[in-house]
Amino acid sequence: MKNFSDILEKEKEFILFYSSFPSSEQPQVILFYNPIKQIICKNFADIEDKLKVLDFYINKGYYIAGFISYEAGLFFNDLKINKSIKFPLFSFGIYKKPVIIRNLKLDIKNDFAVYDIKRNIYFKEYKLKIKIIRDLLKNGEVYQINYCFKEKFRAFGDLLNLFFNLVNLQKTKYSAFIKSRENYILSISPEMFFFIKGDEIIMKPMKGTLLKDGNIKKEKLKDEKNKAENIMIVDLIRNDLGKICRINSIEVPEKFVIEDYGTLYQMTSTIKGKLKTKKFSDIIKAIFPSGSVTGAPKRRAMQFISILEKEPRRVYTGSIGYFSKNRGLFNICIRTAVVDRKNNRAEMGIGSGVVYDSVASKEYRECLGKAKFLEKFAFDFKIFESILYEKGKGFFLLNEHLKRLQISCKKFRFKFNKSEVLKKLNSIKEKIKDENKYKIRIFIDANGNMNGDYEKIRDEKEKTVKLMLADEKVNSKNIFLYHKTTKRQFYDNWLKEAKQNGFDEVVFLNERGQITECATSNIFIEKNGIFFTPPVKCGLLNGTYRQHLLLSNPQKFREKILYKKDLLKAKEIFICNSVRAKRKAVIENRKLKFPLPFGCPLPISIKKQVYR
């Protein structure tokens, strides 16, 4: 849907609600963009006044859409925050109406990266915290505590595409994607907080988890422990609803329903009531946060959560949703990641409900199981350079390679130390004893760790390179096209297929039909005595040899947007990189059809990746 994509591309801020199981009540996509006003609350002192502003706009017939952080619930429950949150307590846009889309076909791409995953707590410390909680339970301080920790990682590229990949993998009803000026929020939530239509409110707490493991049957989820936990939270929520619902209107039509979420099963129950107030502020103050993410009693559990957990939860276990005069839908932000747009650092909370007979190892395993849906897309790529080395002549275009390496490390927030890189290169070259030409590669990971290798260059004696046009186009907005990384399976797969069909290289076009580059080289074509190469903005790596030619002889070598027809009519073509220099090439006017998404796994038959 072109208009939909155009909206998302140009808007600096938007909120998208997505259901993998759309219905008449809940469309596939509800999109809010271009707010008339943004209401952001960053401290406790402003909460009441800003809630009144939201009530005012709702009463005037507007929609509000946004998120509430878990820590706002401390205020609603008369508790103090003892950690610096540095994150909005809530943020809502004011909108005239949403855009409804009922039949959106997802165009799944893998032009993103999730990498460098770490946890803010590991099992030894986690086990100690569970012991403390069990002591609190034993002493009657609480009946249950929902204890959480965080996975920290980095995320780059098109994060809306990451969101669509996630909802395609783990289908849920209450997913949401927020793009704000400061953050991206990706919520792949299976849990509804509340739904309001007219004067009816429905809440659907999720309590009880069973990881899929071998031949385990989902009925095992209905053991006495899980049922007891579930009914405890149902009673807590019935009590919360009693503050805002009419007497004798609250009922529990469904208990202990098991839902399948790909990697695990979860148990839900449904509570309904008839509202005696429809003010957003009254409703949210009475029921937020959900008892399913705190424990019971709610206020006492929240006190201990503030002490035991290492960091503020922020939007995790908070809620994302929209609200109008007669309708509202909010999720509970589990399976939810926040990505800082300034530094691409990200976090996702994971947790479980702890009762007295909980076993630390099982709870920890359950938490890790809840994060598997994101980890399926994790790929710890490296940034690398391939440099020509010849004894007596040294490294060719070394400064250009080092500069490009440093720029890429800065872009992806990898640690870079020039002197250490040079030391590593020198240690590799010391292993070379003969006078042949060698390709030396150096790889850097997110933490600045390095490794390298070297390979003798075969003398191919002026062989003309046979080029083939790839049938699948690259997207010039893909950040990985502009940097030399190991996230290049798309190129490797196409190159392998080309060679199996009798060709030496593949030429790629972008989404506008413009020539970009080859799998391992840049490309130049001759027109009227001048050799032209595509500008970097078309979606290509700025090769060091390409730079060398453009700077050393700007009259002969120039940039120009090129199309397929230019390539086919060219009197002369050459491809180049800093290891092989210039090589004469010819093109055939037929395409190689081998559609593979960017970033897909390599076929098993590939024994060795080919890097540029």
Backbone torsions as a table, in degrees:
resi	resn	phi	psi	omega
1	MET	NA	107.2	-171.2
2	LYS	-63.7	-46.3	-178.1
3	ASN	-59.9	-39.6	178.3
4	PHE	-60.4	-49.1	179.7
5	SER	-62.6	-40.2	179.7
6	ASP	-62.3	-41.4	179.3
7	ILE	-60.6	-48.2	-176.5
8	LEU	-67.0	-32.0	-178.4
9	GLU	-70.2	-41.7	-172.6
10	LYS	-89.2	-21.2	-175.7
11	GLU	-78.9	132.9	177.6
12	LYS	-75.8	-26.9	-179.6
13	GLU	-141.1	138.1	171.9
14	PHE	-161.8	163.9	176.5
15	ILE	-129.5	127.8	-177.8
16	LEU	-122.4	124.9	174.3
17	PHE	-103.9	133.6	-174.0
18	TYR	-132.2	131.8	175.5
19	SER	-119.8	126.9	175.2
20	SER	-76.7	-11.1	-179.8
21	PHE	-128.6	69.0	-174.8
22	PRO	-65.9	154.9	178.3
23	SER	-146.8	179.6	178.2
24	SER	-63.8	-32.1	179.4
25	GLU	-80.9	-28.2	-174.9
26	GLN	-134.5	95.9	-179.4
27	PRO	-62.3	166.4	179.1
28	GLN	-61.0	-46.6	-178.4
29	VAL	-131.5	131.3	168.8
30	ILE	-121.5	119.4	-173.1
31	LEU	-118.5	128.7	174.3
32	PHE	-115.3	126.7	175.9
33	TYR	-148.9	165.4	179.7
34	ASN	56.8	62.9	179.8
35	PRO	-68.4	149.4	176.0
36	ILE	-79.6	-18.4	-179.8
37	LYS	-162.2	150.4	177.1
38	GLN	-119.1	126.6	179.2
39	ILE	-109.6	111.0	-177.9
40	ILE	-120.8	128.7	178.9
41	CYS	-114.5	124.3	-175.9
42	LYS	-115.0	-6.6	178.2
43	ASN	-147.1	158.0	-175.5
44	PHE	-58.0	-36.2	-174.4
45	ALA	-62.2	-23.8	-176.1
46	ASP	-98.7	-4.6	-171.7
47	ILE	-58.5	-52.1	-175.6
48	GLU	-60.3	-45.8	-178.1
49	ASP	-64.0	-40.0	-177.0
50	LYS	-76.8	-27.9	172.0
51	LEU	-65.5	-37.0	177.3
52	LYS	-63.6	-36.6	177.3
53	VAL	-63.7	-42.9	178.0
54	LEU	-62.2	-44.2	177.3
55	ASP	-58.5	-40.1	-179.0
56	PHE	-60.4	-48.0	-177.6
57	TYR	-69.7	-37.0	176.6
58	ILE	-61.7	-43.6	-179.8
59	ASN	-64.1	-26.4	178.3
60	LYS	-82.7	-1.6	176.8
61	GLY	100.2	7.1	178.5
62	TYR	-87.4	163.5	169.8
63	TYR	-95.9	146.7	164.9
64	ILE	-113.7	144.0	178.1
65	ALA	-146.5	134.1	-179.2
66	GLY	168.3	-150.5	-176.0
67	PHE	-135.2	157.7	172.8
68	ILE	-123.5	127.3	177.0
69	SER	-77.8	152.1	179.3
70	TYR	-53.2	-39.5	-174.5
71	GLU	-64.5	-20.7	173.7
72	ALA	-61.2	-29.3	179.0
73	GLY	-65.3	-23.5	175.5
74	LEU	-62.6	-42.1	178.4
75	PHE	-65.0	-44.5	-178.2
76	PHE	-64.1	-22.6	-178.7
77	ASN	-110.3	22.0	174.9
78	ASP	56.6	43.4	177.7
79	LEU	-119.2	157.4	178.7
80	LYS	-100.6	147.9	175.4
81	ILE	-89.8	131.9	-178.2
82	ASN	-110.8	13.5	176.4
83	LYS	-132.3	149.1	176.5
84	SER	-75.3	123.0	-174.9
85	ILE	-90.1	-39.1	179.5
86	LYS	49.1	42.9	-177.2
87	PHE	-158.3	144.5	-178.0
88	PRO	-57.7	139.1	172.4
89	LEU	-69.8	-37.2	166.8
90	PHE	-156.8	157.7	179.7
91	SER	-146.8	121.2	-179.2
92	PHE	-133.9	137.7	169.8
93	GLY	-92.8	151.9	175.8
94	ILE	-103.9	124.7	-173.1
95	TYR	-129.5	149.0	175.7
96	LYS	-71.5	-46.7	177.1
97	LYS	-166.8	160.3	179.1
98	PRO	-90.0	167.3	169.6
99	VAL	-96.4	128.5	-179.3
100	ILE	-105.4	128.6	177.8
101	ILE	-127.1	124.7	-173.5
102	ARG	-106.4	-18.4	-176.9
103	ASN	-136.6	60.2	179.2
104	LEU	-84.7	125.6	174.6
105	LYS	-92.9	121.8	-177.7
106	LEU	-73.8	127.8	174.8
107	ASP	-98.4	91.2	-171.5
108	ILE	-77.2	122.1	174.8
109	LYS	-128.2	158.5	-179.8
110	ASN	-116.1	44.1	-178.1
111	ASP	-92.6	55.4	179.9
112	PHE	-151.5	169.8	176.3
113	ALA	-143.7	135.1	171.5
114	VAL	-116.9	122.9	-172.8
115	TYR	-155.2	171.7	177.0
116	ASP	57.2	50.7	-178.5
117	ILE	-79.1	128.9	175.6
118	LYS	-137.3	163.9	175.7
119	ARG	-112.5	153.0	178.0
120	ASN	-88.4	2.8	174.4
121	ILE	-155.0	141.1	177.1
122	TYR	-117.8	175.1	-161.9
123	PHE	-58.3	-39.4	-177.1
124	LYS	-58.3	-47.5	179.1
125	GLU	-71.2	-38.3	178.7
126	TYR	-59.3	-44.5	-179.3
127	LYS	-59.8	-39.3	178.3
128	LEU	-64.4	-41.9	179.3
129	LYS	-64.5	-38.3	178.7
130	ILE	-65.6	-36.6	177.0
131	LYS	-62.7	-42.6	178.4
132	ILE	-61.6	-43.1	-180.0
133	ILE	-64.1	-41.8	179.7
134	ARG	-63.8	-34.8	176.0
135	ASP	-65.7	-39.6	176.9
136	LEU	-63.0	-40.7	178.7
137	LEU	-65.9	-42.3	-179.6
138	LYS	-62.0	-36.0	-178.4
139	ASN	-84.8	2.1	176.3
140	GLY	78.7	15.2	179.4
141	GLU	-68.8	-38.8	-179.9
142	VAL	-145.7	167.3	175.2
143	TYR	-100.9	-26.8	179.7
144	GLN	-160.8	145.4	172.6
145	ILE	-130.0	131.1	174.9
146	ASN	-88.9	103.1	-175.0
147	TYR	-98.7	132.9	-173.6
148	CYS	-129.2	154.4	169.6
149	PHE	-139.8	-176.1	-172.1
150	LYS	-129.3	146.2	165.1
151	GLU	-97.5	129.6	176.9
152	LYS	-106.6	140.5	-179.5
153	PHE	-158.1	-177.1	175.1
154	ARG	-122.1	146.8	-178.6
155	ALA	-138.2	129.1	-178.5
156	PHE	-132.1	161.0	175.0
157	GLY	94.7	-155.1	-177.2
158	ASP	-83.3	98.8	-174.1
159	LEU	-77.8	-18.4	171.3
160	LEU	-67.1	-36.9	175.1
161	ASN	-66.7	-36.6	173.8
162	LEU	-59.7	-45.0	178.4
163	PHE	-57.5	-47.2	-179.2
164	PHE	-65.4	-34.8	174.6
165	ASN	-63.8	-40.9	-178.3
166	LEU	-66.8	-44.1	-179.6
167	VAL	-72.2	-23.0	175.1
168	ASN	-73.3	-33.4	179.0
169	LEU	-78.5	-49.6	-177.3
170	GLN	-117.9	95.0	-174.0
171	LYS	-73.7	124.8	-179.6
172	THR	-137.1	167.1	-178.0
173	LYS	-92.6	-20.1	-165.9
174	TYR	-125.9	39.0	179.9
175	SER	-78.1	154.9	179.1
176	ALA	-152.6	147.1	176.1
177	PHE	-127.9	127.1	178.1
178	ILE	-119.2	128.9	169.9
179	LYS	-112.6	112.8	175.6
180	SER	-116.1	179.1	-179.3
181	ARG	-69.3	-24.6	-176.7
182	GLU	-103.1	-33.6	-169.6
183	ASN	-141.6	160.1	160.8
184	TYR	-107.0	138.8	173.9
185	ILE	-122.8	123.5	-179.9
186	LEU	-116.2	108.8	-177.0
187	SER	-114.6	110.2	179.4
188	ILE	-103.3	63.4	-168.2
189	SER	-89.5	130.2	173.1
190	PRO	-90.5	-2.5	-170.1
191	GLU	-112.3	126.4	174.1
192	MET	-85.1	133.9	172.8
193	PHE	-82.4	-62.8	174.5
194	PHE	-153.7	154.3	173.9
195	PHE	-129.6	130.8	179.7
196	ILE	-122.5	131.3	171.6
197	LYS	-138.8	118.8	-174.4
198	GLY	65.4	-125.3	179.8
199	ASP	-105.3	10.9	179.4
200	GLU	-99.1	134.2	174.3
201	ILE	-118.0	136.5	177.9
202	ILE	-123.1	132.4	174.2
203	MET	-123.3	146.0	-172.9
204	LYS	-138.4	73.5	-177.7
205	PRO	-65.8	146.2	179.7
206	MET	-112.2	115.8	179.9
207	LYS	-147.9	117.6	-175.4
208	GLY	121.4	117.0	-176.5
209	THR	-130.7	140.2	176.2
210	LEU	-136.9	115.3	177.9
211	LEU	-70.8	140.4	175.4
212	LYS	-74.0	122.3	-175.2
213	ASP	-147.3	104.8	179.4
214	GLY	64.3	-128.0	-176.5
215	ASN	-98.1	22.5	-177.7
216	ILE	-61.9	139.1	-178.2
217	LYS	-98.4	140.8	-175.3
218	LYS	-64.1	-23.2	-180.0
219	GLU	-62.3	-21.0	178.6
220	LYS	-61.5	-23.0	179.3
221	LEU	-64.2	-23.2	-177.6
222	LYS	-89.7	34.3	175.3
223	ASP	-76.4	171.8	-173.2
224	GLU	-63.7	-35.9	-179.6
225	LYS	-61.9	-51.3	-177.5
226	ASN	-66.5	-39.5	178.8
227	LYS	-65.2	-38.6	179.0
228	ALA	-65.3	-42.2	177.4
229	GLU	-61.7	-43.9	-176.8
230	ASN	-63.7	-47.0	-176.6
231	ILE	-69.3	-29.3	176.4
232	MET	-61.3	-44.1	-179.5
233	ILE	-73.4	-35.2	175.9
234	VAL	-59.0	-44.8	179.3
235	ASP	-64.0	-39.5	178.4
236	LEU	-61.4	-44.4	-177.8
237	ILE	-70.2	-36.2	174.5
238	ARG	-59.1	-39.2	178.1
239	ASN	-64.9	-42.9	177.6
240	ASP	-61.7	-44.1	-179.0
241	LEU	-65.1	-27.8	178.8
242	GLY	-59.8	-21.6	179.9
243	LYS	-75.2	-23.2	-172.7
244	ILE	-125.8	-2.1	-177.6
245	CYS	-109.9	157.2	179.1
246	ARG	-68.4	150.0	-178.8
247	ILE	-59.2	137.4	177.8
248	ASN	65.7	15.8	-179.9
249	SER	-98.0	-10.2	-174.8
250	ILE	-85.9	131.3	179.2
251	GLU	-142.0	162.2	178.7
252	VAL	-121.9	88.5	-175.5
253	PRO	-72.7	-24.3	-179.2
254	GLU	-136.9	134.8	175.6
255	LYS	-126.8	145.6	168.1
256	PHE	57.5	45.5	176.8
257	VAL	-85.8	129.1	-178.0
258	ILE	-96.1	128.2	-179.9
259	GLU	-117.9	143.6	-175.6
260	ASP	-100.0	123.4	178.9
261	TYR	-124.6	47.6	171.9
262	GLY	76.3	-71.7	-176.8
263	THR	-95.3	-8.7	-177.4
264	LEU	-159.2	165.4	172.1
265	TYR	-107.0	148.5	176.0
266	GLN	-135.6	148.6	-178.0
267	MET	-104.6	133.7	178.4
268	THR	-127.8	158.8	169.3
269	SER	-134.3	158.5	-176.1
270	THR	-119.3	132.2	177.8
271	ILE	-123.3	134.9	179.4
272	LYS	-123.7	156.1	174.8
273	GLY	-161.1	163.8	176.6
274	LYS	-104.5	121.8	-174.3
275	LEU	-72.0	140.8	171.0
276	LYS	-101.5	-9.7	172.8
277	THR	-137.5	142.8	178.2
278	LYS	-116.6	14.3	176.3
279	LYS	-73.9	129.6	-179.9
280	PHE	-56.7	-44.4	-176.9
281	SER	-62.9	-40.3	178.6
282	ASP	-63.4	-43.9	-176.4
283	ILE	-66.5	-48.0	-173.9
284	ILE	-69.7	-35.8	178.9
285	LYS	-68.4	-28.3	-177.8
286	ALA	-79.6	-33.3	-169.4
287	ILE	-118.0	-8.3	-175.8
288	PHE	-95.3	139.5	-7.6
289	PRO	-79.0	167.9	-179.9
290	SER	-64.2	142.3	177.2
291	GLY	-62.2	-20.7	-179.1
292	SER	-69.3	-15.6	-179.4
293	VAL	-114.6	8.3	178.7
294	THR	-116.3	-54.7	-169.8
295	GLY	117.8	-171.8	-176.0
296	ALA	-141.1	144.5	-11.5
297	PRO	-60.7	149.2	-170.5
298	LYS	-59.5	-52.9	-173.9
299	ARG	-62.7	-43.7	-179.1
300	ARG	-67.1	-40.8	178.0
301	ALA	-61.0	-40.9	-179.9
302	MET	-65.1	-33.8	176.5
303	GLN	-60.8	-46.0	-178.7
304	PHE	-72.4	-33.2	176.0
305	ILE	-58.8	-42.9	-179.7
306	SER	-61.4	-31.0	-179.4
307	ILE	-83.1	-42.6	-170.0
308	LEU	-81.7	-36.2	-176.0
309	GLU	-80.2	144.6	-170.6
310	LYS	-76.0	-26.8	-174.3
311	GLU	-139.2	158.9	171.0
312	PRO	-60.2	147.1	179.2
313	ARG	-75.9	-29.0	-175.5
314	ARG	60.3	-130.4	-174.6
315	VAL	-73.7	-20.3	178.5
316	TYR	-61.5	130.4	-173.2
317	THR	64.8	8.5	167.3
318	GLY	-83.6	-140.2	-175.5
319	SER	-156.0	143.9	173.8
320	ILE	-120.3	135.4	179.5
321	GLY	-177.1	-172.6	177.9
322	TYR	-134.6	159.1	-175.3
323	PHE	-150.9	137.8	174.5
324	SER	-138.8	-172.5	-176.5
325	LYS	-57.1	-41.0	-172.7
326	ASN	-121.1	8.5	-174.0
327	ARG	-156.1	144.6	175.8
328	GLY	-160.9	145.3	177.0
329	LEU	-144.4	124.4	177.2
330	PHE	-130.5	140.1	174.3
331	ASN	-94.6	178.2	167.8
332	ILE	-109.7	127.4	-171.1
333	CYS	-78.9	69.6	164.5
334	ILE	-99.8	165.4	-173.3
335	ARG	49.6	47.4	-171.7
336	THR	-126.8	127.2	-179.6
337	ALA	-113.0	144.5	174.7
338	VAL	-118.8	128.9	-179.6
339	VAL	-118.9	123.2	177.1
340	ASP	-75.5	121.6	-175.3
341	ARG	-71.3	-20.2	-179.1
342	LYS	-77.4	-40.5	-174.4
343	ASN	-123.7	1.7	177.4
344	ASN	62.0	16.3	173.1
345	ARG	-80.1	141.9	-173.1
346	ALA	-136.1	160.8	176.9
347	GLU	-148.9	151.3	175.0
348	MET	-141.8	125.7	178.6
349	GLY	-80.1	147.6	173.0
350	ILE	-141.5	146.4	-177.5
351	GLY	-167.2	-178.8	179.4
352	SER	-156.5	160.9	177.5
353	GLY	-82.7	126.3	-176.9
354	VAL	-107.0	125.3	173.6
355	VAL	-118.5	178.7	-171.6
356	TYR	-61.6	-37.1	-177.8
357	ASP	-91.0	15.1	174.8
358	SER	-67.9	144.1	177.1
359	VAL	-109.1	126.3	-173.1
360	ALA	-54.7	-44.7	-176.9
361	SER	-63.7	-38.7	179.5
362	LYS	-70.4	-40.6	178.9
363	GLU	-64.1	-41.8	-179.6
364	TYR	-64.1	-43.0	178.9
365	ARG	-63.8	-38.2	177.4
366	GLU	-62.6	-43.1	179.3
367	CYS	-61.6	-45.9	180.0
368	LEU	-64.0	-34.7	177.4
369	GLY	-63.1	-33.0	179.7
370	LYS	-70.8	-18.2	-179.7
371	ALA	-95.2	-5.1	-174.7
372	LYS	-61.0	-32.6	-176.7
373	PHE	-61.2	-34.3	177.6
374	LEU	-80.2	-40.2	-176.1
375	GLU	-65.2	-20.0	176.0
376	LYS	-61.5	-22.7	-178.9
377	PHE	-103.1	6.0	-179.8
378	ALA	-74.8	137.1	179.1
379	PHE	-150.1	107.4	-177.7
380	ASP	-81.2	78.6	-178.0
381	PHE	-72.9	164.5	176.7
382	LYS	-123.7	156.3	171.5
383	ILE	-98.2	139.4	-177.3
384	PHE	-145.7	165.8	173.8
385	GLU	-133.2	143.9	173.1
386	SER	-112.4	119.4	-170.9
387	ILE	-124.5	135.0	176.7
388	LEU	-76.1	130.2	176.8
389	TYR	-129.4	134.8	177.0
390	GLU	-138.4	126.8	-177.7
391	LYS	-57.4	130.9	-178.0
392	GLY	94.5	-27.6	178.8
393	LYS	-107.3	-21.1	178.1
394	GLY	81.5	-156.0	-178.2
395	PHE	-87.4	130.9	-179.4
396	PHE	-83.0	130.1	178.9
397	LEU	54.6	40.5	-175.7
398	LEU	-59.7	-46.3	-178.0
399	ASN	-61.3	-38.3	179.1
400	GLU	-65.5	-40.4	178.1
401	HIS	-65.3	-43.9	-179.4
402	LEU	-64.4	-39.5	179.2
403	LYS	-64.3	-44.2	179.6
404	ARG	-65.4	-40.2	178.4
405	LEU	-61.2	-42.9	-179.7
406	GLN	-66.1	-41.1	179.4
407	ILE	-62.4	-43.9	-179.8
408	SER	-67.0	-40.1	177.9
409	CYS	-62.5	-39.9	178.3
410	LYS	-65.1	-41.3	-178.8
411	LYS	-62.2	-44.6	-176.5
412	PHE	-94.1	7.6	179.5
413	ARG	59.9	37.7	172.3
414	PHE	-86.7	148.1	176.0
415	LYS	-72.3	135.5	-178.1
416	PHE	-135.7	129.2	176.8
417	ASN	-133.1	106.9	-173.8
418	LYS	-58.4	-43.3	-178.0
419	SER	-64.7	-35.6	178.2
420	GLU	-70.3	-35.2	176.7
421	VAL	-63.6	-45.9	179.0
422	LEU	-62.6	-39.9	178.7
423	LYS	-61.8	-41.0	179.8
424	LYS	-66.8	-43.5	178.8
425	LEU	-60.8	-42.8	-179.9
426	ASN	-65.9	-35.5	178.9
427	SER	-67.8	-31.7	178.1
428	ILE	-73.2	-43.4	-176.9
429	LYS	-65.8	-26.3	179.1
430	GLU	-63.8	-19.9	180.0
431	LYS	-79.8	-14.2	-177.4
432	ILE	-89.9	122.6	-174.6
433	LYS	-110.2	-20.5	-175.9
434	ASP	-96.5	-177.7	-175.1
435	GLU	-96.8	8.1	-178.3
436	ASN	-73.6	166.1	174.8
437	LYS	-84.7	141.6	-178.8
438	TYR	-132.5	148.3	169.6
439	LYS	-98.4	119.4	176.9
440	ILE	-107.3	129.9	178.4
441	ARG	-114.4	140.1	175.2
442	ILE	-127.4	132.4	-176.4
443	PHE	-116.6	140.4	177.4
444	ILE	-127.5	132.8	175.9
445	ASP	-97.7	-178.7	-173.2
446	ALA	-60.0	-27.9	-178.0
447	ASN	-95.1	7.4	178.2
448	GLY	86.7	3.2	177.0
449	ASN	-71.0	141.4	-174.7
450	MET	-124.0	148.3	166.7
451	ASN	-146.1	165.5	-178.0
452	GLY	-156.7	171.4	175.8
453	ASP	-152.5	175.0	177.7
454	TYR	-144.7	154.3	-175.2
455	GLU	-148.3	133.2	178.0
456	LYS	-67.9	137.7	-178.7
457	ILE	-89.4	125.8	179.2
458	ARG	-73.8	141.0	177.4
459	ASP	-87.7	109.7	-176.3
460	GLU	-99.8	3.8	170.3
461	LYS	48.0	68.4	171.9
462	GLU	57.7	33.9	177.2
463	LYS	-66.7	133.8	175.5
464	THR	-79.4	128.6	-175.9
465	VAL	-84.7	128.2	178.1
466	LYS	-90.0	120.6	-176.6
467	LEU	-102.2	149.2	177.6
468	MET	-131.4	140.9	176.0
469	LEU	-82.8	129.6	175.6
470	ALA	-76.3	143.6	-178.9
471	ASP	-79.6	-28.1	-177.8
472	GLU	-93.2	134.6	-176.9
473	LYS	-91.9	149.9	174.5
474	VAL	-90.5	160.3	178.2
475	ASN	-104.1	118.3	-174.9
476	SER	-64.7	-12.8	177.4
477	LYS	-83.4	-7.5	-177.9
478	ASN	-72.9	114.0	-174.6
479	ILE	-60.8	-28.7	-175.3
480	PHE	-73.9	-15.0	175.9
481	LEU	-67.2	-24.1	-172.3
482	TYR	-96.2	0.6	-177.0
483	HIS	-134.8	151.0	-176.3
484	LYS	-92.7	98.0	-176.7
485	THR	-130.8	167.9	177.1
486	THR	-80.2	-0.5	173.0
487	LYS	-85.5	74.8	-173.9
488	ARG	-142.8	31.2	-179.4
489	GLN	-61.5	-32.3	178.1
490	PHE	-54.5	-48.8	179.4
491	TYR	-66.0	-44.6	-176.5
492	ASP	-63.2	-40.5	179.9
493	ASN	-65.4	-43.2	178.4
494	TRP	-65.2	-41.8	-179.2
495	LEU	-64.0	-41.9	178.2
496	LYS	-60.7	-45.2	-178.3
497	GLU	-66.0	-38.5	178.1
498	ALA	-60.9	-45.1	-178.6
499	LYS	-66.0	-33.7	176.9
500	GLN	-68.2	-19.7	178.4
501	ASN	-101.5	14.8	173.2
502	GLY	89.6	15.1	179.5
503	PHE	-113.9	165.1	-175.7
504	ASP	-104.2	-26.7	-175.7
505	GLU	-149.9	164.2	179.4
506	VAL	-122.2	137.1	174.8
507	VAL	-104.7	134.2	-177.5
508	PHE	-109.8	148.8	173.2
509	LEU	-116.4	153.2	176.8
510	ASN	-92.7	-173.9	-175.0
511	GLU	-65.0	-17.1	178.0
512	ARG	-98.3	7.4	179.7
513	GLY	79.5	15.3	-179.4
514	GLN	-90.7	141.4	175.9
515	ILE	-63.8	139.5	177.1
516	THR	-115.3	-71.8	-174.4
517	GLU	-165.4	-177.4	173.0
518	CYS	-102.8	176.8	-177.2
519	ALA	-65.5	-34.3	-177.6
520	THR	-128.1	8.8	-173.8
521	SER	-151.5	160.6	166.2
522	ASN	-86.1	165.6	-176.1
523	ILE	-129.1	141.1	175.5
524	PHE	-127.2	142.6	173.0
525	ILE	-127.3	149.7	-176.5
526	GLU	-96.7	131.3	174.2
527	LYS	-139.7	117.6	177.8
528	ASN	55.2	41.2	175.3
529	GLY	83.6	-0.9	179.0
530	ILE	-115.2	139.5	177.8
531	PHE	-98.6	122.8	-177.9
532	PHE	-109.0	144.8	176.0
533	THR	-132.1	147.2	-177.9
534	PRO	-62.6	144.5	173.4
535	PRO	-63.8	152.6	-178.7
536	VAL	-58.1	-34.1	-176.3
537	LYS	-61.8	-15.2	177.6
538	CYS	-69.5	-18.5	178.5
539	GLY	113.2	65.8	-176.7
540	LEU	-153.7	163.6	176.4
541	LEU	-79.4	133.1	177.2
542	ASN	-80.5	84.7	-175.8
543	GLY	-59.1	146.0	-178.1
544	THR	-67.0	-35.5	177.9
545	TYR	-72.3	-35.3	174.0
546	ARG	-58.0	-48.3	177.9
547	GLN	-59.5	-42.7	-178.5
548	HIS	-58.9	-44.4	-179.9
549	LEU	-67.2	-44.6	-177.6
550	LEU	-63.9	-36.2	-178.0
551	LEU	-82.8	-34.3	-175.1
552	SER	-77.8	-28.1	-179.0
553	ASN	-147.7	73.3	-175.4
554	PRO	-66.4	-16.1	176.9
555	GLN	-76.3	-32.4	-176.2
556	LYS	-94.4	-32.6	-176.6
557	PHE	-118.9	121.9	-175.3
558	ARG	-139.8	164.0	175.4
559	GLU	-93.1	143.4	176.0
560	LYS	-164.2	140.8	175.7
561	ILE	-68.1	127.2	-175.7
562	LEU	-121.3	149.3	179.3
563	TYR	-121.6	174.0	-178.6
564	LYS	-55.8	-41.7	-178.3
565	LYS	-62.1	-35.5	177.7
566	ASP	-64.9	-39.3	-179.7
567	LEU	-66.0	-43.3	-176.6
568	LEU	-71.2	-28.0	-178.6
569	LYS	-92.0	-6.7	-174.2
570	ALA	-62.3	136.1	177.5
571	LYS	-73.7	-30.6	-179.3
572	GLU	-146.3	141.6	178.4
573	ILE	-131.9	138.4	166.5
574	PHE	-138.7	152.4	173.5
575	ILE	-113.4	158.6	-176.0
576	CYS	-154.6	150.4	164.9
577	ASN	-151.2	171.6	-171.5
578	SER	-73.6	-16.4	179.4
579	VAL	-86.7	-42.3	-176.4
580	ARG	-100.2	-9.0	-175.1
581	ALA	61.2	-144.6	-177.8
582	LYS	-87.7	139.8	175.2
583	ARG	-136.3	129.4	179.3
584	LYS	-64.7	143.2	-176.3
585	ALA	-140.0	157.7	174.4
586	VAL	-130.9	152.2	-177.0
587	ILE	-119.8	143.0	173.0
588	GLU	-106.1	141.9	-176.9
589	ASN	-86.8	59.1	169.2
590	ARG	-149.9	150.4	-174.7
591	LYS	-99.3	150.2	174.6
592	LEU	-96.6	118.1	-178.0
593	LYS	-95.1	108.7	-179.4
594	PHE	-153.1	68.9	-172.2
595	PRO	-69.9	116.1	174.2
596	LEU	-134.4	131.6	-179.5
597	PRO	-66.9	150.5	179.8
598	PHE	-60.9	125.1	177.4
599	GLY	91.9	4.6	-178.8
600	CYS	-72.2	158.9	-178.0
601	PRO	-63.4	149.8	176.7
602	LEU	-70.2	144.1	171.4
603	PRO	-58.9	149.4	-177.2
604	ILE	-59.8	-29.0	-175.3
605	SER	-68.5	-16.3	-178.9
606	ILE	-77.9	115.0	-177.9
607	LYS	-86.9	-29.0	-173.8
608	LYS	-145.5	130.2	178.4
609	GLN	-77.1	149.9	177.9
610	VAL	-107.2	119.6	-178.0
611	TYR	-108.1	147.3	178.1
612	ARG	-76.6	NA	NA
